[in-house]
Amino acid sequence: MQSDPVSDYLTRLRNAQQAGHRRVDVPASKLKRAMTKILVDKGYVNKYIDITDNKQGVLRLFLKYDAYGQPVIKKLIRVSKPGLRKYVGADDIPQSYNGLGIVILSTSDGVMTDKEARKMKIGGEILCSVY
């Protein structure tokens, strides 16, 4: 059993892109759906479909590559871990790659990017950094 589903999700994405796969399947959850929606909206993943089965469901993500066959996502970094949670206030939200990437946060108003959290002036748990 995986003790950290977010790390598992990010590792599956990282491994699939390094192997050059066009798609990757991950076990579904509300948090993973929200993170995937952000990745699709920000242009890091082409699209995703939600596959229902008799268990928790599966998210099938279609990965995105540039014209040279390189993955669009250069780095996926897990920030907050089960052993050491990383919480920040609205004024302390970091930028990813000097604002060129995104930081995904889990806030009291749901999962959102660093820019959205700054705009709404709320902090939360930093899940990961993407660029």
Secondary structure as UniProt FT lines:
FT   HELIX           5..19
FT   STRAND          23..27
FT   HELIX           30..41
FT   TURN            42..43
FT   STRAND          45..51
FT   STRAND          58..63
FT   TURN            67..68
FT   STRAND          76..78
FT   TURN            82..83
FT   STRAND          87..88
FT   HELIX           90..92
FT   HELIX           97..99
FT   STRAND          102..107
FT   TURN            108..109
FT   STRAND          110..113
FT   HELIX           114..120
FT   STRAND          124..130
//
